[in-house]
Amino acid sequence: MIVPRYYENLSVLHENTMPARAYYIPASKRVDNLVEHREESDRMQLLNGTWKFQYFNSIYDIQDSFFEKNYDTENFDEIQVPSVWQMAGYDTHQYTNIRYPFPFDPPYVPQDIPCGAYVHNFEYGRDEKASKAFLNFEGVDSCFYVWINGSYIGYSQVSHMTSEFDVTDVLQDGTNTVAVLVMKWCDGSYLEDQDKFRMSGIFRDVYILKRPKQAISDYHIKTRIEDMLAKVEIEMKFYSPLNVKISIEDRNGAVVALGSIAEEGTAVLEIASPELWNTENPYLYKLILETENEVIVDYIALRKIEIKDQVIYLNGQKIKFRGVNRHDSDPVTGFTISLEQLTTDLTLMKQHNFNAIRSSHYPNAPFFYEMCDKYGFMVIDEADIEAHGPFMIYRKEDTDYNRFKRWNEMIADDPAWEEAIVDRVKLMVERDKNRFCIVMWSMGNESAYGCNFEKALEWTKNFDPDRITQYESARYRNYDETYDYSNLDVYSRMYPALSEIQEYLDKDGSKPFLLVEYCHSMGNGPGDFEDYFQMIQDNDKMCGGFVWEWCDHAIAHGTAENGKTIYAYGGDHGEEIHDGNFCMDGLVYPDRTVHTGLLEYKNVYRPARVISYDKESGGLVLHNYMDFDDLKDYVKISYELTQDGLVIGKGKLPEVSAAPHSEGKINLKINVPESGKCYLKFIYHLKKELPLLDEEHILGFDEIEVSQKDAKCQLAEKWVEKTVTDSELQVSEDDTQIHIKGREFAYTIDRRTALFTEMKFAGREYLNHPMELNIWRAPTDNDMYIKSEWKKAHY
């Protein structure tokens, strides 16, 4: 065995890693753009790029000490870091939902564990003002051993968490070599049974941070908001004592608070007349921590999340989570996700009226949370824990009751797993504690409940009492035992029937109700957004929900003859254990093309709705569903009046004032024709430019019928009466464009798209009119493509 068997030892989760700390990127001088351009810091040395790589089917196939200094890697392949090795052609893809990809025998995994050996040479120059060096791995699946210049550095696991090592004493000026052994499975894999493709490797960034000997090691920002004053408490920890100058600036760069600290402890600064952060106005203050040889720039959002009378409030305002569950997933890069890919997701979410994200089912890369601060998303940060597999263990009496009751026996309620479970929660909370977008900590997903989660919740509430906690799987436990739920703040459920929700609200209602997953979006789903929307709005204890899920998961396998991407699902890679295409359950396709379900969500969760309209008096009542903005400050509203599908009038409404969650009235008098099918459509446009959204972006629409007594479609009646004559029909030479000309209207049909490409009627012109071609079909499909038969078509 080339390495010690830490990978099956629950008492060794990490070796030689630094204590967990908040995420930050230091620099030698002030740099303000390190959220999305952190590589521009002169104290951050990215090691990403092309690494030497060799794949092994089994840990026992590794015979050479590849990590030794000057080891010859000429016969190694090359691989990009970060990436997952399955996407590079090694090993095979496997998609499973609940079942483990190996026999269930915790904490042991199969003897022949696939492995990847990585070797990379890099240049390093010691900076006398920053002579310490810390090697960071932001994500490695599932566990890894690391060496530098032949010296063993350490071991770590927890795939979606940062592991940091002090490598000051082993680095040398000039060329250095880092070697990493990554194992596909370890005992931690029993806690990483998430519903996703199973992939392996160094899949997030690797870098060295250069730090002064005297430097800030960690800091924890807490805020208190009292009337027109905000108190900012910054608890500091140091590698060695030093003087820290602290300043806070507003969005315009004006200094609003100053302070300092010279020993470990807490500095308190005050901001008068503070601007509060929310999803509709994500206002951030800039925090500058300046020491003799280093500057850290961070951002502060002033906001208060709390529960009062079983209702969730943000800054004193009742809120509703318009949320979605998001995995790291891409058909080409797997769960290696770039900043550009993440920005695409966040932009689409904003465009479709989401205000919240659950990081299902593990923490994202740390800059994800900085971006959510910046762009205005509330976040449920979820620990890298899912032990779903024990639910499927065969029982002599294999019933749902037994499965639910005994699910927790092997992991959740076994003290042997306490350290591993609490460790994963601590790592998440410590790393992300300064990200104010995070309003809720989740202990994990679908792992049942027991003593280990009691301990994790207790630690979390003691460390961070100002945030909310949730864990949906708390309902699955040994029914003969009594468990502690005092540190669990919300009652969360997945896919409950509406009747079940109502029963809880009527008979219990002791905690806010959260739909942590709902409206599963597979296939033609979802189809019940409106029903859930009404229930969410009808009761303040319903705090909203998170749709399952954001994107379809699939693997790209080239293109078909028609140019479309070929996608592979579970079972398409020769694997025996898989769950087919159950991974295709998103609101967007793998390439982020929008599903119709996402369009439905957008309009169901539009910012305002017409409550009533009296066409006689012109009285119009609108309800504002926003949480913070007055309707007049957030939207501009235009309207269109249509008769038989054609616009005959349009205009813009004057400002409609309606406070959040309240109604506003306005008068709109229009002249409705006496005949025809008539509708009044209201279109909601964004009034102001927001991060990721342009002014005038369409947020949704309402449409109400305003027909008079004769509500038949007059135009349709005229169409069905007429027959095309030879003189009225023209067909293009390639037989794709058909032009029919009548006394009152003329239009061109594109047979390939089945849409009008040009239409004129009553002196008005309409482009790409969405009327299907089927009303023009001749007696048979074949006849439809014969010119002579088109002359007989009715219209």
KEVO-907647 format. One record per residue (C-alpha): residue in one letter; x, y, z. Coordinates in steps of 0.1 Angstrom, whole numbers, padded with zeros to 4 digits, always signed. Example, Ala and Ser with C-alpha at 12.3 -4.5 7.8 and 13.67 -1.06 7.14 Angstrom:
BEGIN
a+0123-0045+0078s+0137-0011+0071
//
This chain:
BEGIN
m+0000+0000+0000i+0015+0033-0011v-0004+0054+0015p-0019+0049+0049r-0055+0037+0049y-0069+0070+0062y-0096+0066+0036e-0114+0040+0057n-0106+0055+0091l-0133+0076+0107s-0109+0090+0132v-0087+0105+0105l-0106+0130+0084h-0077+0154+0078e-0040+0154+0085n-0019+0186+0087t-0047+0209+0074m-0050+0244+0088p-0079+0252+0111a-0111+0261+0092r-0114+0299+0085a-0134+0324+0066y-0127+0327+0029y-0108+0358+0017i-0082+0367-0008p-0054+0390+0005a-0031+0413-0015s-0001+0434-0009k-0021+0466-0015r-0058+0474-0018v-0075+0457-0047d-0113+0461-0050n-0123+0436-0077l-0113+0403-0061v-0148+0388-0061e-0148+0379-0098h-0111+0386-0105r-0093+0371-0076e-0064+0360-0097e-0054+0396-0100s-0041+0395-0064d-0003+0394-0063r-0006+0372-0032m-0026+0345-0049q-0006+0321-0072l-0030+0299-0092l-0017+0265-0099n-0045+0257-0124g-0034+0244-0158t-0020+0213-0175w-0009+0187-0150k+0007+0153-0155f-0018+0125-0148q-0020+0088-0146y-0052+0068-0139f-0052+0035-0120n-0081+0011-0118s-0070+0002-0082i-0049+0017-0055y-0029-0015-0055d-0019-0009-0091i+0003+0020-0080q+0037+0005-0075d+0060+0036-0079s+0064+0065-0055f+0053+0090-0082f+0054+0118-0056e+0092+0116-0050k+0113+0145-0061n+0126+0142-0097y+0103+0112-0105d+0101+0107-0142t+0066+0114-0154e+0074+0110-0191n+0049+0082-0195f+0021+0101-0177d-0008+0117-0197e-0019+0153-0193i-0051+0166-0177q-0065+0200-0170v-0068+0212-0134p-0095+0219-0124s-0115+0191-0141v-0130+0157-0135w-0112+0127-0149q-0143+0110-0163m-0148+0140-0186a-0112+0135-0198g-0119+0099-0208y-0108+0080-0178d-0129+0056-0158t-0167+0058-0166h-0195+0080-0157q-0222+0068-0133y-0255+0084-0124t-0273+0072-0093n-0299+0088-0071i-0302+0069-0038r-0281+0037-0042y-0244+0038-0034p-0222+0030-0064f-0205+0003-0043p-0216-0023-0017f-0229-0009+0016d-0204-0017+0043p-0195+0015+0062p-0169+0028+0067y-0153+0004+0042v-0152+0009+0005p-0142-0016-0022q-0106-0028-0021d-0098-0018-0057i-0105+0019-0055p-0099+0038-0087c-0072+0065-0083g-0057+0094-0101a-0020+0104-0097y-0013+0141-0104v+0021+0158-0107h+0027+0195-0115n+0058+0216-0117f+0055+0253-0109e+0078+0283-0103y+0078+0299-0069g+0096+0330-0056r+0096+0338-0019d+0083+0373-0011e+0102+0387+0020k+0071+0407+0030a+0049+0376+0026s+0072+0347+0034k+0045+0322+0045a+0028+0300+0019f-0005+0282+0022l-0016+0256-0004n-0054+0256-0010f-0075+0230-0027e-0111+0243-0031g-0126+0209-0042v-0113+0174-0046d-0135+0143-0049s-0134+0122-0028c-0102+0123-0007f-0065+0131-0014y-0029+0129-0002v-0005+0157-0012w+0033+0160-0014i+0056+0189-0023n+0091+0183-0035g+0088+0147-0023s+0078+0157+0013y+0045+0145+0025i+0022+0175+0033g-0011+0159+0044y-0044+0143+0038s-0080+0156+0036q-0115+0147+0025v-0149+0165+0022s-0152+0169-0016h-0169+0203-0018m-0148+0221+0009t-0115+0239+0010s-0085+0221+0024e-0055+0244+0033f-0020+0234+0042d+0010+0254+0054v+0038+0246+0029t+0062+0274+0039d+0090+0251+0049v+0090+0228+0019l+0088+0254-0009q+0120+0266-0025d+0128+0295-0048g+0126+0283-0084t+0110+0251-0096n+0088+0231-0072t+0067+0199-0077v+0033+0192-0062a+0020+0156-0063v-0015+0146-0054l-0031+0112-0051v-0069+0114-0055m-0091+0084-0046k-0125+0079-0061w-0140+0066-0029c-0134+0069+0008d-0154+0066+0040g-0166+0101+0033s-0183+0088+0002y-0210+0074+0025l-0218+0110+0033e-0217+0121-0003d-0246+0101-0018q-0262+0130-0036d-0285+0127-0066k-0260+0134-0094f-0234+0119-0117r-0205+0106-0097m-0173+0122-0108s-0137+0124-0095g-0107+0145-0094i-0094+0180-0086f-0124+0198-0098r-0120+0233-0082d-0092+0258-0082v-0058+0251-0066y-0036+0280-0055i-0010+0293-0031l-0017+0323-0008k+0015+0342+0002r+0010+0357+0036p+0031+0378+0060k+0043+0362+0093q+0022+0388+0111a-0012+0386+0095i-0049+0381+0101s-0057+0344+0101d-0095+0346+0105y-0122+0371+0111h-0160+0369+0117i-0183+0398+0108k-0215+0402+0128t-0239+0431+0124r-0266+0446+0146i-0292+0470+0132e-0310+0493+0157d-0332+0520+0143m-0310+0543+0123l-0277+0528+0135a-0258+0497+0124k-0231+0481+0146v-0205+0461+0128e-0186+0437+0151i-0154+0421+0137e-0139+0393+0157m-0102+0389+0148k-0077+0361+0150f-0040+0365+0141y-0011+0343+0131s+0010+0368+0152p-0002+0400+0169l-0003+0431+0147n-0020+0464+0142v-0050+0464+0119k-0066+0495+0105i-0103+0490+0098s-0124+0512+0075i-0158+0508+0060e-0169+0527+0028d-0203+0531+0012r-0211+0524-0024n-0197+0558-0035g-0164+0553-0017a-0171+0576+0012v-0157+0564+0045v-0186+0558+0069a-0167+0541+0098l-0131+0538+0111g-0116+0516+0137s-0085+0496+0147i-0074+0465+0167a-0040+0453+0178e-0047+0420+0195e-0071+0391+0191g-0106+0402+0200t-0135+0421+0186a-0136+0456+0170v-0169+0474+0169l-0177+0501+0143e-0209+0520+0138i-0226+0532+0106a-0252+0559+0109s-0283+0559+0087p-0274+0526+0072e-0285+0513+0038l-0300+0478+0042w-0294+0449+0018n-0322+0430+0002t-0328+0410-0029e-0343+0440-0047n-0316+0464-0036p-0284+0444-0029y-0265+0473-0013l-0230+0464-0001y-0205+0483+0020k-0168+0478+0015l-0146+0466+0044i-0109+0473+0042l-0086+0455+0067e-0051+0470+0063t-0019+0458+0080e+0017+0467+0074n+0023+0442+0046e-0012+0431+0035v-0047+0444+0027i-0079+0424+0027v-0109+0439+0010d-0143+0423+0018y-0180+0434+0016i-0206+0438+0042a-0244+0436+0037l-0265+0450+0065r-0295+0428+0070k-0314+0410+0097i-0330+0376+0093e-0353+0365+0121i-0385+0345+0130k-0413+0362+0148d-0446+0344+0156q-0436+0316+0132v-0431+0341+0103i-0397+0348+0086y-0387+0385+0084l-0358+0402+0066n-0352+0437+0079g-0386+0436+0096q-0404+0427+0064k-0422+0394+0058i-0405+0376+0030k-0413+0347+0006f-0385+0326-0008r-0389+0324-0046g-0361+0298-0048v-0346+0271-0068n-0322+0241-0061r-0290+0243-0079h-0263+0216-0086d-0229+0223-0101s-0235+0206-0135d-0224+0211-0171p-0226+0186-0200v-0190+0193-0210t-0171+0202-0178g-0191+0181-0153f-0192+0197-0119t-0162+0219-0127i-0179+0253-0130s-0163+0285-0141l-0172+0320-0131e-0187+0326-0165q-0209+0295-0163l-0220+0305-0128t-0228+0340-0141t-0250+0325-0168d-0270+0306-0142l-0275+0336-0119t-0285+0359-0148l-0312+0334-0160m-0324+0331-0124k-0328+0368-0121q-0345+0371-0155h-0371+0346-0143n-0379+0361-0110f-0360+0339-0085n-0347+0356-0054a-0332+0326-0035i-0310+0296-0042r-0304+0264-0022s-0269+0250-0027s-0281+0215-0032h-0265+0194-0018y-0231+0207-0009p-0214+0241-0005n-0205+0258-0038a-0172+0274-0046p-0166+0303-0022f-0169+0331-0048f-0205+0319-0055y-0216+0334-0022e-0198+0367-0029m-0217+0369-0062c-0250+0362-0044d-0242+0390-0020k-0235+0413-0050y-0264+0403-0072g-0291+0399-0046f-0300+0363-0038m-0309+0348-0005v-0291+0315+0000i-0296+0282+0019d-0260+0270+0023e-0261+0232+0026a-0234+0210+0041d-0218+0183+0020i-0239+0155+0036e-0263+0130+0021a-0265+0095+0034h-0295+0084+0014g-0283+0048+0007p-0293+0032+0041f-0329+0040+0032m-0327+0013+0006i-0312-0015+0028y-0332-0047+0025r-0353-0055+0056k-0371-0087+0064e-0402-0066+0064d-0395-0042+0036t-0421-0015+0042d-0420+0023+0041y-0425+0024+0078n-0394+0002+0084r-0374+0021+0059f-0381+0054+0075k-0378+0042+0110r-0345+0024+0106w-0329+0047+0080n-0309+0065+0107e-0294+0034+0123m-0261+0030+0104i-0250+0067+0101a-0272+0095+0114d-0277+0079+0148d-0244+0060+0151p-0220+0080+0173a-0191+0066+0153w-0201+0091+0126e-0204+0121+0149e-0170+0136+0142a-0174+0133+0104i-0209+0148+0103v-0201+0177+0126d-0168+0183+0108r-0186+0189+0075v-0211+0214+0090k-0183+0232+0108l-0162+0235+0076m-0191+0250+0058v-0201+0275+0085e-0165+0286+0092r-0157+0292+0055d-0190+0310+0046k-0198+0328+0079n-0191+0363+0064r-0214+0359+0034f-0246+0378+0042c-0266+0363+0014i-0267+0331+0035v-0298+0334+0056m-0301+0297+0065w-0277+0268+0072s-0288+0234+0061m-0274+0203+0079g-0275+0183+0046n-0300+0164+0026e-0319+0131+0030s-0298+0114+0056a-0324+0108+0084y-0320+0121+0119g-0301+0112+0150c-0276+0121+0177n-0250+0133+0151f-0273+0159+0136e-0284+0170+0171k-0247+0178+0178a-0243+0195+0144l-0273+0217+0150e-0263+0225+0185w-0228+0236+0174t-0243+0257+0146k-0268+0276+0168n-0242+0283+0194f-0217+0296+0169d-0241+0315+0147p-0274+0322+0165d-0283+0350+0140r-0291+0327+0111i-0319+0302+0106t-0313+0264+0106q-0332+0237+0085y-0329+0200+0079e-0358+0184+0060s-0347+0148+0069a-0353+0154+0106r-0387+0137+0102y-0370+0103+0095r-0359+0087+0128n-0364+0058+0151y-0400+0065+0162d-0394+0048+0196e-0367+0074+0206t-0371+0110+0216y-0349+0135+0198d-0340+0171+0203y-0354+0195+0177s-0349+0227+0197n-0321+0240+0174l-0341+0234+0142d-0359+0267+0132v-0382+0257+0103y-0404+0228+0094s-0393+0218+0059r-0408+0193+0035m-0402+0179+0001y-0431+0175-0024p-0460+0176+0001a-0496+0175-0012l-0514+0208-0007s-0537+0190+0018e-0506+0180+0039i-0494+0216+0041q-0529+0228+0051e-0531+0202+0078y-0498+0213+0093l-0508+0249+0093d-0542+0241+0108k-0531+0216+0135d-0495+0226+0143g-0479+0256+0127s-0453+0258+0155k-0425+0267+0130p-0424+0284+0096f-0432+0259+0068l-0405+0257+0040l-0409+0238+0007v-0372+0229+0005e-0380+0210-0027y-0413+0212-0047c-0426+0211-0082h-0402+0184-0095s-0394+0196-0130m-0389+0163-0149g-0404+0157-0184n-0435+0178-0189g-0434+0190-0153p-0438+0210-0134g-0475+0219-0137d-0487+0231-0103f-0468+0264-0097e-0500+0284-0094d-0515+0260-0068y-0485+0263-0046f-0482+0300-0052q-0517+0306-0039m-0510+0285-0008i-0477+0303-0001q-0494+0337-0004d-0525+0327+0017n-0505+0321+0050d-0476+0341+0064k-0462+0310+0080m-0456+0296+0045c-0422+0312+0038g-0420+0300+0002g-0400+0272-0015f-0372+0260-0037v-0381+0243-0070w-0364+0210-0079e-0343+0217-0098w-0323+0242-0119c-0307+0222-0147d-0309+0189-0164h-0278+0167-0157a-0263+0149-0187i-0231+0141-0204a-0224+0156-0239h-0214+0129-0265g-0208+0149-0296t-0234+0160-0321a-0260+0142-0342e-0264+0146-0380n-0288+0175-0374g-0262+0193-0354k-0278+0189-0320t-0259+0177-0290i-0262+0140-0281y-0268+0137-0243a-0261+0106-0223y-0278+0097-0190g-0275+0070-0164g-0268+0036-0180d-0253+0050-0212h-0217+0043-0200g-0220+0005-0193e-0226+0010-0156e-0248-0016-0139i-0261+0005-0110h-0278+0036-0123d-0311+0055-0123g-0316+0062-0160n-0328+0096-0171f-0340+0106-0136c-0312+0132-0137m-0331+0151-0164d-0353+0171-0141g-0344+0207-0145l-0360+0241-0155v-0333+0245-0181y-0317+0219-0205p-0280+0209-0199d-0268+0237-0222r-0291+0262-0203t-0318+0264-0230v-0350+0274-0212h-0377+0248-0205t-0413+0259-0208g-0416+0252-0171l-0392+0280-0164l-0414+0304-0185e-0444+0293-0164y-0425+0299-0132k-0415+0334-0143n-0451+0345-0150v-0466+0328-0119y-0441+0347-0098r-0445+0380-0116p-0440+0411-0094a-0476+0422-0096r-0511+0409-0105v-0544+0424-0115i-0568+0418-0087s-0598+0433-0105y-0607+0455-0135d-0641+0472-0141k-0643+0480-0178e-0673+0502-0172s-0657+0525-0146g-0621+0518-0156g-0612+0509-0120l-0580+0488-0119v-0566+0471-0087l-0531+0457-0086h-0514+0437-0059n-0476+0441-0053y-0459+0408-0045m-0425+0422-0040d-0410+0421-0005f-0393+0455-0003d-0400+0479-0032d-0431+0500-0038l-0446+0490-0071k-0441+0524-0085d-0403+0521-0079y-0399+0487-0094v-0420+0483-0125k-0434+0502-0154i-0467+0488-0168s-0478+0489-0204y-0510+0475-0218e-0524+0462-0251l-0560+0458-0262t-0565+0430-0287q-0595+0421-0309d-0595+0386-0324g-0557+0384-0316l-0548+0416-0333v-0536+0447-0313i-0560+0476-0317g-0548+0498-0289k-0519+0502-0266g-0505+0525-0240k-0487+0530-0207l-0501+0532-0172p-0492+0561-0149e-0473+0551-0118v-0492+0528-0095s-0482+0531-0059a-0485+0499-0038a-0464+0490-0008p-0449+0455-0006h-0476+0429-0001s-0504+0454-0006e-0527+0468-0033g-0528+0499-0054k-0556+0514-0075i-0556+0534-0107n-0581+0543-0134l-0578+0530-0170k-0607+0538-0193i-0606+0521-0227n-0630+0517-0255v-0638+0480-0261p-0652+0471-0296e-0688+0458-0295s-0678+0426-0314g-0649+0401-0314k-0628+0383-0288c-0612+0411-0268y-0584+0410-0242l-0566+0435-0221k-0530+0426-0215f-0507+0442-0188i-0470+0439-0193y-0446+0445-0163h-0413+0461-0172l-0384+0466-0148k-0382+0503-0141k-0346+0504-0129e-0313+0488-0139l-0304+0460-0114p-0274+0437-0112l-0278+0412-0141l-0310+0429-0153d-0314+0457-0177e-0340+0484-0174e-0372+0475-0194h-0367+0438-0189i-0401+0421-0190l-0409+0405-0157g-0443+0390-0166f-0478+0398-0178d-0515+0396-0169e-0543+0391-0195i-0580+0395-0188e-0610+0392-0212v-0630+0423-0218s-0652+0412-0246q-0687+0427-0251k-0718+0406-0259d-0707+0395-0294a-0675+0377-0283k-0670+0355-0314c-0638+0358-0334q-0650+0377-0365l-0617+0373-0383a-0618+0335-0380e-0652+0334-0395k-0640+0353-0426w-0610+0330-0429v-0630+0298-0430e-0654+0311-0456k-0629+0319-0484t-0611+0295-0508v-0578+0302-0524t-0579+0307-0561d-0552+0304-0587s-0548+0341-0590e-0544+0345-0552l-0517+0318-0548q-0480+0321-0555v-0454+0295-0546s-0417+0301-0545e-0394+0282-0568d-0380+0261-0539d-0416+0254-0527t-0409+0266-0492q-0428+0300-0493i-0465+0302-0501h-0480+0336-0506i-0518+0340-0506k-0533+0373-0515g-0569+0383-0508r-0590+0414-0509e-0586+0422-0473f-0553+0407-0462a-0521+0392-0475y-0495+0370-0458t-0466+0346-0464i-0463+0312-0448d-0430+0294-0442r-0438+0257-0444r-0407+0248-0424t-0416+0268-0393a-0454+0267-0397l-0455+0305-0388f-0467+0335-0407t-0435+0354-0417e-0455+0384-0430m-0491+0393-0424k-0511+0424-0433f-0547+0429-0422a-0569+0461-0421g-0538+0482-0429r-0517+0469-0400e-0486+0447-0403y-0477+0418-0380l-0444+0399-0382n-0439+0363-0371h-0475+0359-0361p-0477+0328-0340m-0505+0310-0359e-0499+0273-0367l-0500+0260-0402n-0523+0232-0395i-0554+0251-0406w-0539+0252-0441r-0533+0215-0444a-0547+0197-0475p-0566+0164-0472t-0534+0143-0466d-0498+0150-0454n-0484+0141-0488d-0508+0164-0506m-0497+0193-0484y-0464+0194-0502i-0479+0193-0537k-0484+0227-0553s-0516+0219-0570e-0532+0207-0537w-0522+0239-0520k-0545+0257-0545k-0574+0238-0530a-0565+0246-0494h-0591+0266-0474y-0583+0295-0452
//
